[in-house]
């Protein structure tokens, strides 16, 4: 009787191990959370500086940034990104989104949480290459740096 219980326990443990491997190997991320720290740093930088260099603020690993107007549909963001946009915004987010991409792959994204207005950008989605990803802030208006 004891050997039968040990054998059943071993088979049950093996079955759980196989299940864990299958779940781990076939998992895919459904949604990507907003980068809260980047959102706060972006909001603080826009509120306290006249020049915001997104290249240093957002780190490396991306080659373009999409500046997305509030209320833009997920489908429109996906078209501009070149792949499905799986970003998940915090409740009550109402500012512009900055979507950092490497080719058509979402690297990270943040929402602007301040009161400044973005103007002079193509609407609903503007795209800036990494080498031109610098914003100018003047009288609570955010624009792309010329050049």
C-alpha positions as CSV (number, residue, x, y, z in Angstrom):
1,X,0.0,0.0,0.0
2,X,2.8,2.4,0.9
3,X,4.6,1.8,-2.4
4,X,1.3,2.4,-4.4
5,X,0.9,5.8,-2.6
6,X,4.5,6.8,-3.2
7,X,4.1,5.9,-6.9
8,X,0.9,7.9,-7.2
9,X,2.5,10.8,-5.4
10,X,5.5,10.7,-7.8
11,X,3.3,10.5,-10.9
12,X,1.2,13.4,-9.6
13,X,4.4,15.5,-8.9
14,X,5.6,14.6,-12.5
15,X,2.3,15.7,-13.9
16,X,2.4,19.1,-12.1
17,X,6.0,19.6,-13.3
18,X,5.0,18.9,-16.9
19,X,2.1,21.3,-16.6
20,X,4.3,24.0,-15.2
21,X,6.8,23.6,-18.1
22,X,4.0,23.7,-20.7
23,X,2.4,26.9,-19.1
24,X,5.8,28.6,-18.8
25,X,6.8,27.7,-22.4
26,X,3.6,28.8,-24.0
27,X,2.8,31.9,-22.1
28,X,2.6,35.3,-23.8
29,X,2.1,38.7,-22.3
30,X,-1.3,40.1,-22.9
31,X,-0.7,43.6,-21.9
32,X,2.2,45.9,-21.2
33,X,1.9,48.2,-18.2
34,X,2.6,51.9,-18.5
35,X,6.2,52.8,-17.3
36,X,5.1,54.7,-14.2
37,X,8.6,55.9,-13.3
38,X,9.2,57.2,-16.8
39,X,5.8,58.9,-16.8
40,X,6.7,60.7,-13.6
41,X,10.1,61.7,-14.8
42,X,8.7,63.0,-18.1
43,X,6.0,65.0,-16.3
44,X,8.6,66.5,-13.9
45,X,11.0,67.3,-16.7
46,X,8.4,69.1,-18.8
47,X,7.2,71.0,-15.7
48,X,10.7,72.2,-14.7
49,X,12.8,72.6,-17.9
50,X,12.7,74.3,-21.2
51,X,14.3,71.4,-23.0
52,X,13.5,67.7,-22.5
53,X,15.8,65.2,-24.2
54,X,13.9,62.0,-24.5
55,X,17.0,60.1,-25.6
56,X,18.5,60.5,-22.1
57,X,15.2,60.4,-20.2
58,X,14.0,57.1,-21.8
59,X,17.3,55.3,-22.0
60,X,18.3,53.1,-24.9
61,X,16.8,50.3,-26.9
62,X,14.4,52.4,-29.0
63,X,14.8,54.2,-32.4
64,X,11.6,56.2,-32.6
65,X,9.0,57.7,-30.4
66,X,5.3,58.2,-31.2
67,X,3.6,61.1,-29.5
68,X,-0.1,60.1,-29.3
69,X,-2.9,62.6,-28.7
70,X,-5.4,61.8,-25.9
71,X,-8.4,59.7,-27.0
72,X,-6.6,58.1,-30.0
73,X,-7.8,54.6,-30.6
74,X,-5.8,51.5,-29.9
75,X,-6.2,50.5,-33.6
76,X,-4.7,53.8,-34.8
77,X,-1.7,53.4,-32.4
78,X,-1.2,49.9,-33.7
79,X,-1.2,51.0,-37.3
80,X,1.4,53.7,-36.5
81,X,3.5,51.3,-34.4
82,X,3.4,48.6,-37.0
83,X,2.3,45.9,-34.6
84,X,-0.5,45.4,-32.0
85,X,-0.3,48.0,-29.3
86,X,-0.8,46.1,-26.0
87,X,-0.3,49.1,-23.7
88,X,-2.4,49.2,-20.6
89,X,-3.1,52.7,-19.2
90,X,-3.7,53.5,-15.6
91,X,-7.3,54.6,-14.7
92,X,-7.9,58.2,-15.4
93,X,-5.0,58.8,-17.7
94,X,-5.9,61.7,-20.0
95,X,-2.6,63.1,-21.3
96,X,-0.5,62.4,-24.3
97,X,1.2,59.0,-24.6
98,X,4.8,58.6,-25.6
99,X,5.3,55.2,-27.2
100,X,9.0,54.2,-27.6
101,X,9.6,51.6,-30.3
102,X,12.4,49.7,-31.8
103,X,11.2,49.2,-35.4
104,X,7.7,47.9,-34.9
105,X,8.3,46.5,-31.4
106,X,7.0,48.3,-28.4
107,X,9.9,48.9,-26.0
108,X,8.1,51.0,-23.3
109,X,5.5,53.8,-23.1
110,X,4.5,56.5,-20.7
111,X,1.6,58.9,-20.3
112,X,2.2,62.6,-19.7
113,X,0.4,63.6,-16.4
114,X,0.9,67.4,-16.3
115,X,-1.0,70.4,-17.5
116,X,1.2,71.6,-20.4
117,X,-0.3,71.3,-23.9
118,X,1.4,69.6,-26.8
119,X,1.2,71.7,-30.0
120,X,2.8,71.7,-33.4
121,X,2.7,67.9,-33.6
122,X,0.9,66.0,-36.3
123,X,-2.4,64.7,-34.9
124,X,-3.4,62.2,-33.7
125,X,0.0,60.6,-33.8
126,X,3.4,62.3,-34.4
127,X,6.6,60.3,-34.9
128,X,10.0,61.5,-34.0
129,X,13.2,59.5,-34.8
130,X,15.6,59.0,-31.9
131,X,18.1,61.6,-33.2
132,X,15.4,64.3,-33.1
133,X,13.6,63.2,-29.9
134,X,14.1,66.5,-28.0
135,X,11.1,68.6,-26.8
136,X,11.0,72.3,-26.2
137,X,8.9,73.7,-23.4
138,X,7.8,77.4,-23.4
139,X,5.0,78.8,-21.4
140,X,3.4,75.4,-20.7
141,X,3.5,74.5,-24.4
142,X,5.5,71.5,-25.6
143,X,6.9,71.4,-29.1
144,X,9.4,69.3,-31.0
145,X,12.8,70.9,-31.1
146,X,13.4,72.2,-34.7
147,X,16.1,70.5,-36.7
